[in-house]
């Protein structure tokens, strides 16, 4: 994923994304996305979100940057605080 130099990705509460490791557990991914773990598991079962399962195992892992790209690609209204600034410009 490429971002302009100096850009710091933040979550909706303003916390930087960098504290999350590149490979996430289900609990970490749910925290990053601000969703309940069971909701995230259902999305994985339905094939609605990128996830990686270990061969022959039940463990699921998520790639942080892949999740961020997925979120940015989702349709919907941008409700971020800066969205109003962009619309007024």
Secondary structure, DSSP 8 states (H G I E B T S, - for coil): ----TT---B-TTS-BGGGS-SEE-HHHHHHHHT--HHHHHHHHHTT-S--EE-TTS--EEEEHHHHHHHHHHS-S---SHHHHHHHH-
